Amino acid sequence: MTNAPVTPRKPARPEAPQRVDRLHRLGRWCARRPWWVICVWLLVLLTALAADRAWGGSYDDDFALPGTSVQTGSDLLDAHGSAGVRGTAAQIVLHTGTGSLAAHRGAVDTAVTELKKLPQVITVADPLNTPGAVSADGATGIMTVRFTENPARFAVSYLGGVDDAVHGLRADHVEVEYGGPLGQLARPKAADRLSEVIGLVTAVVVLLAGFGSVAAAGLPLLTAVAGLLTGISLLGLLAAEFTFGNAAPTLATMMGLGVGIDYALFLITRHRRLLRDVDDPAEAAGRAVATSGRAVIVAAATVAVALGGLYVSGVTFIGTLGVAAGLTVLVAAVAALTLAPAFLGVAGRRIDRWRVRTPVDEPTGTTDTWHRWAATVGRRPWLFLAVGALALAVLAIPAASMRLGHVDNGADPTDYTDRRAHDLIADGFGPGTNGQFTIVADLRDAQTDSATLSRTLHDPLAAAPGVARVTTPVAAGNQPTLLIATVTPDTGPQEQGTSDLLHRLEDDTLPDALAGTGARGYVTGVTAAQLTFRDVVLDRLPVIVAVVVAAAFLLLLTVFRSLLVALKAALLNLLSIGAAYGVVVAVFQWGWGSSLFGVEEPVPVESYVPMMMFAIVFGLSMDYEVFLLSRIRESWLHTKDNHLSVAAGLAGTARVITCAALIMTSVFLAFLLSTNVVIKMLALGLGVSVILDATVVRLVLVPSTMYLLGRANWWLPGWLDRLLPHLDPEGPAPAGTCDGRTLPALTAEETG
């Protein structure tokens, strides 16, 4: 038989009794009282949007690294430093194309005076009166402004005051660029809205092509958008109380929109299949929620477990990014389980109205394309396993050379003011000036006076390999409790030499120079914090991988009652994640085609990208794994025929998983338009991983391994079976067909 449109069926025989569980009742209740459910969702959505607008917080890349040199040094500066080292520093870079900056003394003095009048400003350092603040050729100067808090959090309107303060310099033909957090504030607005629109438009096209009717295509989109807007609004309210990184809302949008469409699509597809056998649309919706809805819960729980595992890193910044993404995933699951059946209740049997082609859902025979593909794989499972594994292994090769670091402003477009400031500083003062370290010596327990310690500390710092120059250590404030110096590396902040210098200063230079003095030395500053953050993440990554894989393995083991199925899923997902890593390294670190994505030079992989990718990709991969294995297991419980069950599960889910993967891939890849290089990395990595997961893994590796394992797929030691709780991924299966066979509903005993 071929794919058939949804039409009413005249029952040929009475249906076997159904075990009506809570999910079944929930779906049926929502479908029979759709307007109540829709009104409640609308009220919740509008309330969340209004509350977010009124009380929502902002996002900022602020993180703490307790117990590290960089954090201790920063805390000492905050507690004992003078006004000149407190607060958050930002650079205003001045450059004159001809002559010397000193020729514009009047304009510089006026700008310094006006900047000091701005709210939130602590100090302004006049570059013409600050040693080392003017380049050797006199053409470039750095005006350091210290704010009471991070200016990146200020309203964009604050820039108007800064522009007015430096207007005289620009009028005097001096180029003025903003660096650091002030430059971040001046960046153009991200194109996230455009990315969302592209993802939604692509979803419409895919759904119309895949399922044939406007109504069937529109319902998953309405459900996903409602869940996404609610989730993002709730995240904004949380941001008022907790610190979330700048990437949090974008990451949450990518995840919420992608899985929101997927979850609603899986449920609505099952509903349309059940309409062939059930006269009452509300009953069909109830059964869809009781079956595919249960798989949605398992899938969402798996994603949440993977994202929650990020807290094992011990870095709150990483953990909160996982919370942001997990929040929209959970809201999307709730929307699929309640709002989707309500929409189905409104649509009734008219779900295939406004057709653009003959509507289709799931195949009902054994002669369709996907059954034939399953049979092809089944004839040569070893060949397909080898080819699929080899393809992923080749893609994963670049991952072996992955270099973690921080993507600095040098990778941004040249129309950004902070990129231009970065380039002016590098050209005028050397590349290391963009990645300076602050040396803090704590003298509270020192047995030597500060003047002697200053001389003792300066020479070893200046002689350290990789140091371009170092300032003389000076006391911070009136009380000589701290000595502060600035070290400028030979290399830029993204280069390996700067990282090596940080470790050399912390491990050798400072301990040796201060030995026997009672003083303690620390390396801090923005660049030191970024590099230390990378080291912490790299150290914790194996722990996170182990925790997430173990948690997902136990969940799948509990759900599918199979040791080998759970183990296979974990191993195949690790292979696909390695391939996604390899693509990210090749594009961004090696520079293969990076210019196509708006990145003009090779950059290191942002330190937290592998960790975030692992948690997200592992969770999303398990989504498709759960839906595919749920259908295979359903057929296995009916037939006890492994080959038939693998073919039935593959054919039954291939269309919907393919459409879902196309939609999620388009959502992720659309965010390559983002102005943030880190978001581009995540977008490409996640998009590639979904493509590989829906093709190589689901269509080749999973069926080939399950064919080879045979009945061993469903083996579970008796003692382990007794220990594990019973969680059925699909619940009581509805009466219907499986590979062309008419089947009664599963009993409670059959479902385990």
N, C-alpha and C positions, 0 to 999 in steps of 0.2 A: 504494500500500500504506500501511497505517497502522502505528503503533508496535506491535511484537509482543513477546510474552514470550520470555524466553530458553529455548529448547528444543533438545534434541540434534538435529543434522542428519545425515542419511544422505548421505554424499558422492556427488554425481552424477558426478564426474570426479576424476581424480588432481590434486592440487595441484602447482603449479609449485614447483621447489626454492626454499627460503628461504636467504638469506644470513644465517647465524647469527653475530652479532657478540657482543661482550662483554656488552653490556646484555641481549641476548636470553638468553645463558647465565646471567647473574646472576639475572634474573627467574625463569627456569625452575628454577635450582638452589634458590632460596629457596622456590618453590612446592612442590618435591618433598621438601624437608627443612624443613618449616615449624616443627616444634617446636624444632629446633636454633636457628633464627633467632629465634624468639620467646623462648627461654630466654636467648640472648645479649643481646637487647634488654632483657629484664627484669633481667638481671645488671648491665648498664650503667646502667640507670635507677636501680636501688636503690643502686648504688655512688655515682652522682652525687648523689643525694638525701642520702645519709649524709655524703658529703664536704662538701657545701654546708652542712649543719647543723653539722658539726664545725668547718670552717675557712672558711666563706663570709664575705665581707666585707659592708660596709654601703654605702649610696649617699648622695651629698652633692653639692649644687650648688656645687662649688668649681672655679674656673677661673682661669687666668693670662692676662694680656694683655701679653706682653713688648714693651718699646719704647714703651709708652704712659705718659702722665703719671700715671694712676691706679696703675699697677703700680710705677713708680719711687717714688712717694710711699709706697706700702705697704711696699716693701722698705726704704726709709729708716727708717720707723717701727719695723720689726722689728729692724733692725740697730743703731739709735742712740737709739731712743725710750726713755722711762722705763717703769716698770712700769704707770703709769697709762694708757699708750697701746698697750701690747702685748696680745697675745692677742686673743680674740673678745669683743666687747661685746654684752650683752643688756640690755633694759630691764625693770624691774619698775615698773609704773605704779600710783601710789597716788591715790585720789580719795575725798574725803569729801563727802557730799551736803549737809551743813550745816556752817557754821563754817569754820575754817581747819585745814589739816593740822598747823600748829604746835601745836594743842591736843592732838595725839596724840604729843607728843615722846617719851614713855617707850616707847610701842609701836614707834616708828620706830627708836629707839636699840637696842632689844632685837632687832629684825629685822636691823639692820645687823650686830650682833655675832654672831648665829646664822648668818647667811649667810657671814660670813668663815670660819667653822669648816668649811664644806662642802669636800669634796675638789674639786680642779680650779679653785677660785676664787683669783684673784690679788688683786683689790681690789674694794671695795664703796664707792660714793660716796653718802654721806648727803645726801639731797636738801635737808634743812634747813640744811646747811652748805656747799652747792655753789651758787655764783652761777648764776642762770638756770635752776635745776632745779625751781623752784616757780612755778606760773602766777601771773599778776598778781592774781587773786582769792584766791590762797592755797589753793584747794581741790584742786589737782592737783599731784603731784610725780613726778619721774622718778628712780628709783634705778638707777644704771648699775652693772652687775656685769660684771667682766671675768674670763673663763675662760681656762685654759691652752690649750684647744682649742675647736672649735665645739661648743656644747652640743646642737645638733640631732643630733649623732652619739651622744650619751649614751644609755644604757638608759632606758626610760620610768620605771623605778623611781627614778631620780635625782630626779624631780619630787616624790617623797614627802619627801625632805629639804628641798627648797625650800618645800613647803607647810607643813612643820613650823616652818621658820624664820619664816614670815610669819603663822603662826597667831594670834599676839597682835594683829596689826593687824586681821585679820578679826574677831577677838573684840571689838575696840574699834570695830567698825562702820565700818572703812575698806575700801573696795573695792580689791582687789589683782588686777591683770591682768599677764600675762606678754607681753612683746613681743619682736620679733627672733627669733633662733634658739631662745631658750628657749620662746617661744610656738609655734614649729614643733614642738618636742618634745612640747608639750602637746596638739597637734591630735588629734582622734579618728582612729581607724584608717580608712584608705581602704576604699571599698566595691568593691575590685577583684575579690574573690572572687565577689560577687553579679553583677558584670558578666560574668565568665567563665561563670557558671552560665546567665545569660540567653542568652549567645551559643550555648552548647552546646544548650540546650533549643530555641532557634529553629532551630538546624542540624538537630536530630532531626526537627522538624515539616516543614521544607522538604524534607529528603531522603526522608522517608516519602511526602509528597505528590508529589514529583517522580519517584521511582523505584519506589515500591510495595511494598517488602519491608523487614522489620526488619533482615535480614542485610546487605543492600546499603546501608542507611542507617547501620548501626552500624560497619562496617569503616572508613570514612573518619574517623569520630570517634575510634575506638580508636587509629588510626595518628597522628592529629593530637595527641591528648592525650599519648601516649607521647613523641613528638618534642618537644612543648612543655615537659613536665616535665624532660626531659633538657637541653634548651637553657637553661631558666631556671636549673637547678642549675649548669651550666657557667658561666653568667654570674655567679652568686654567687661561684664560685671565682675568676674573673677579678677581681671587685670587691675581693677581698682583697689584690690586688697593684696594681691600677690604680684610678683615681678615675672613677666613673661617676655621672652626675647622678641626682637623685631620680626623674626620669621614666623612667629606663632600663628597669627591670623591667616597668613598665606598658606602655611602648612595645614592648618585646620580646614581651610576652604578646599584645598586639593583633596584631602581625605574625605571630608563630609560630602562633597559633591560626587566624588567617584563612587564611594561605597553606597551613598544614598540612592543613586540610580540603580546600582547593582542589586541591592537588597529588594527594592520595590519591583525591579524587573524579574527577579527569580520568583517572587511570590505571585505576581500577576500572570506570568507565563504558566505557572502551575494551575492557577485558577482557570485560565482559558482552556487548558487541557481537561480539567474536571467538568467544565460545562458540557462536554460531549456526553457525560454519563449521569449528570445530576440536573434535574429539572429546576431546582430552586437556586438562583444565583447566590443568595445569602448562605445557603448550605455549602455551595462550592467554595465561597470565600472562607467559610469556617474551616473546611477541610484543607484549603491551601495554607492557611495560617497554622493549622495543626501539623502540617507536613513540612513544606518549604519554610514556613515561619519558624519552625523549630531549628531548621538548619541555619536560618538567619541568626538566631540567638547564639548558636554554637560558633558561627563564623565571627560575629561581633565580639563574643567573649574571647576568642582566640586573638583577634586584633588588639583588644584591650589588654590582654595578658602580655602580649609582645611589647606594646607601648609602655605598660606599667613597669616592665623589666628595666626600662631606662633609669629608673630610680636606683637601681643597683650600682650605677656609676658613682653614686655619692655626690654628684654635682647637681645642685638644684636646678641650674639653668637647663641642663639636658632633660631632667625629669619633668620640668614644667612644659617643655616642648611636646613631650609624650602625652602629658595631660591634655594639652590643647587639641592635639589630633584625636586622642581617645574620646574626648567630650563630644565632638561632632559625629564620630562613628556611633557612639551609643545613642545619641539623639536620632541619628538616621535609622537605626534599628527600631527604635520606638515608633517612629513615623511609619516605617514599613509595616509594622504589626498592627497599627491602629488606623492611621489615615488612609493607607492603601486599601484595606478592605472597605472602608467607608466610601471611597471613590468607586470601588467595584459595585457596592450596593446601589449607588446612584446610577451607574452605567447599566446595571442589570444585564440582560442579554443583548444590549445594544453596544457592547464593548467594541464590536467590529464595524461600527458605523463610520461613514466618511472614508471609504476604502480607497487606497491608492494602488492596490494590487490584491490578489486573492490572499486573504488572511491565512496565516499558518501558525502553528504552535509547535508541538512535538510530533515526531514521526510515530506512526502506529504499526508499521510493518517491519520487515527485516531486509527490504531491498533498497532502502534509501542510501544516499551518499555516505553517511557516517557509519552505517552498518557495514558497507563495503570497505570503508577505510579500516574499521576495526578488524574485519576479516583479513585484510592485507597484512596488518601488523601481526595478527595472530599466526599467520603462516611463517613469518620470519622474525620472531621476537628478538633473537640474539642480534640480528643485523640492525634492527631499528634501535635497540638499546645502545649498541656500540656507536652508531652514527649520531644519535642524539647526545650521548654523553661526550663524544669527541667534539661536537659543535660547541657545547657549553665550555668545555675545557679550553679550547682555543681562544674563545672570547675572554676567558678568565686570566689568560697569560699576563696581560699588562698589570693586573692587580698585584703581582709579586713585586713590582717596583713602585708601589704606591708610596708617596711622600706626603705626610700630613703637615699642615701648617696653617697660616692665616692668610686669606686673600686680602691684600691691602688695596689702597686706593689706586695703585698703579694699574690695576686691571679694569678700572671703570672707564666709561666713555669719556672722551676728551671734552665733551660739552658740560661735564660736571665741574663745578668750581673746586671741589676737594681734589679731583684728579689733577687739575692744572696747578693747584698749590703743591701737590706732591711732586710734580715734575719740576717746578721752579726750585723747590728745596733741594731735590736730588742734583739738579744742574749746578746750583750755586754753592752748595755746601758738601756735596757727596751723597751717595745713596744711603749711607748709614745714618744720616741725620733724620731720616724718616722712621728710624727704629732705635732711638736712643734708649739706654738703660739709666735708671736712677739708682745710685748707690747710697744706702742709708747705713750709717754706723751708729749703733746704740751705745752711748757713753755712760749710761747710768751706773754701771758697775766697773767702769774703767779705772785702772790704776795709773794711767798716764794722762797728762793734760791734753786738751783738745788741739793746741797748736802743734805739739809733737806728733800726735796721732795723724793730723792732717798731712804732715810731711811723710810720715811712715806709710800712709795709705796711697799717696799720689803716685809715687814712683813705680810700685808694683802694678798698679792699674795701667799706667801709661806703657809699661813694658810688656803687658800681656799680649800674646799673639792674637791678631784680629781686631785690635783697638786702633782706630784712626786718631783719636784725640780724647783727652779727659780734662775736665775742669778741676781746679784746685778744690779739695773738700773744704766746705765752709760750715760754720755753725748755723743751725736753724733757729732764728729768734734770739732773744736776749739770754735765755738759759742754754748753756752749751751742753745740752743732753743728746743732741744729734749732730752728726756731720753728714753733709749731703754733697754728692758729686754727680756729674753727668758724664757717662761714657758713650762715645759715638763709635759704633762698629765700622769696620772697613766695608761691610756688605749691607745690602738692603734687608728689610725685615722678612722678606719671603725666602731668602737664601739660606742654605744649610750652614754657612759660615757664621751667621748671626746666632743660630741655635747652638752651635758648638761653643761660641764665645760665652753665652749665658751659662752653660754648664761648667765651663772653665772658671768663670768668675765665682760661681757658687761653691764649687767643689774644691778648688785649689787656691786661686788668687786671694780671695778675701780671708779664708781661714789661715793661710800662711802669713799674710801681712799683719793680721791682728793677733796672732798667737802670743800668749803671755801678757797681753795688755788688759785683759778683762773686758774689752769691747767686743761687740758682736756685729757682723756685717750682713746686710741683706741686699738683694737685687730686686728692684721693683720697677713700676712704670707700665705703660700700655703694652709695649712689645713683649716685655718679660711676662706679663700676665697672659698674653695670647699664647706664647710658647709653653708656659707652664701648664696652661689649660690643655694644650695639645698632649703634653706628656701624661697628664692625669687621665685623659680620655683613652690614650693608647694603652696605658696600664690596665684600665678597667674593662676594655673591650672584650677580652677573652672571658671575663666573668659574666658580662651581659650576654654574650653568645651562649654560654653554658646554661645560664638561668632560663633564657627565653626558649632555647631548644628543649630543655628538660620539661618546662611547663607545658609547651605545646605538645610534646610527645605524650605526657601523661593525660592531657585533655583528649587527644585523639585516641589513645589507648582506652580510655574510659568510654568514649562515645562509640567507637567501632568494634570494641572487644577483639582486637587483633594486634598482636605484638609486631608482626612484620609490616602491616599496613602503616602503623604509626612510625616505625623506624624508617621505612622507605620514604614516607612523606618528609620527615625531617632531613634525611640525607639529600634528597632531590632538591629541596628548597635551598639547602646550603650551596649546592652546585649552581643553581640559577642565580643566587645572590652573588657568588663569586664572578659569574659572567657579567652581571650588571656593574660590579666594581670595576672590572676590566675595561668596560666601555667608558666609564667616567674617567678613569686614568688616561686612557688613550686620547680622549677628546680634550680634557682640560689640562692635564699635566704634561702630556706629550705634545699637545697642540694640534692633533689631527682633526682638522675641520672646525676648530673652536671659533674661528672668525665668522662662521656661518651663524653662530649663536651670540654674536656681539662681544666676544672676548678676544682681544687682539694679541694677547701674549700668553704663553704657557704659565699656569699658576699651580701651586700645590693644592691638593685636595683639602678643603676646609676640615679642621680637626674633628668636628662632631658629625660631619656628613656620613662617614661609614657607619657610625653607631645608629644614627637616625634611619638611614637606609635599611640597615639590618632589621631593626624592629618593625618598620613599616612593611618592607617587602616580605618578611617572614609572615607577618600577620595577613597581608593580602593574598599571598600564595596559599595560605591555609584556607582562605575563603573559598577559592575555586576547588581546592582539595576536598573540603567538606561537602560542597554541593555535588561534585562528581562521585565521591565515595558513598554519599548517602543514597544516590540512585543505584549504584552498583550493589550496595548491601541490600537495598530493598528487593532487587531482582534475585539476589542470592538467597534471601530468606524464602522466596517463593519457589525457586527452581533447584537450588543446590547445584547448579551448573556454572562453574567458574567462567568458562569461555562465553556462554550466553549472557551471563550477568555483566561481564566487562563490556561486551558489545552493546547491551541494552543501556547501561549507564552512560557510556560514551555518546551513543546516539541521542539519548534523551536529554542530555545537557549540552551537547556540542553547540547547538545554535545559540542558546541563551548565554553560555559562557563566552562564545566568540563575540556576540554583540556587546556583552558587558565589558569584555576586555578592550574592544575597539573604543568604547565610550570612555573607559577609565584612562586608556592610553592618550586619547585626545585631550582629556581634562589635564593630565599631567604635562604633556608636551606643550600645551597652550601656554603654560607658565614659563616656557623658555623666553617669552616676551618680557619677563620681569627684568627690572633694572638691577636686581641683586644677583651677583654671580653665584652665591651660595644657593639661592632658589633655583637658578638655572641647573646647577649640579644635581640637586634633588629631583627636579623635573625630568631631566634626561635619565638619571639612574632609575627612577620609579617607572617612567614610561617604558624603558627598555626591559625592565624586569617583568612588567605585566605582559608585554609582547612575548617574551621568552616563556613565561609561565603558561600562557594560554595556548601556545603552539608546541614548542619542543617538549615541555614537561607534560602538559595535559593530553596532548594528542599522540605523543611518541613514547616518552619514558614511562609514564604511569601505566598505560595499557600493556606495554611490552613486559615490564617487570611483573605485573599482575598475571599475565599469561604464563610467564616462566615459573612463578611461585605456585600456581595452581591452587589446590585446596588449602595449601599451607598459608595462603593469605588470611584465612579466618581462624587460624590456630591461636589459642590462648590457654596457658596452663590453668588447670582447674583451681589450684590454690590462689592464683592471681585473680581469676574471675570472681572468686568469693570475696576477695579483699576490695575490689573496685566497686564504687557505686554504679548504678545502672542509669545511663542517660541515653535516650534514643534520639538520634539526630533527625529522624523523619516522623517519629510518632507512629500511630496506627495508619497504615497506608489505606487510601480509599479504594473502593472497588473500581476496577477499570481494566486496562490491558497492559500487558508487559510482553514486548516482542510478539505481538499478535495474539497472545493468549488471553482469554477472558478470565479474570481472577476475582475471587471474593476478597473482601476486606481482611486484613490481617487481624488475628486475634491478639489479645494481650500477651498470651504465652509466646506466640510467634515473634512478636516484636522484642521480646526479652525484657 
